[in-house]
Amino acid sequence: MFNIWPNTDYKKCSNQKGGYLSRVKEFFKKEDTRCENEKLFDHLYEKGCVDCGCKDFLEGPSGGIAQNVKCANDECGSKYNIMPMGWAERI
């Protein structure tokens, strides 16, 4: 078991930037526990191609719920296999 209340002078904490409450929030802040494939999917959706940043993709063959896509930038051409449930990988 651990003590979430550190041995701290609370008067000093309240005078510091952010105060004690911000320190407690930081303590309970959760890490990103998603796998790399889920992070890759989010990156493709929000920022586009990992290599060049292009947001346009060409559709390729599909099977089941998976869809192959290729970056539309002729100089890049990175290929990915994506699934609508939030999963992607390079191919």
Secondary structure by P-SEA (a helix, b strand, c coil): ccccccccaaaaaaaccccaaaaaaaaacccccccaaaaaaaaaaccccccccccbbbbccccccbbbbcccccccbbbbbbbcccccccc
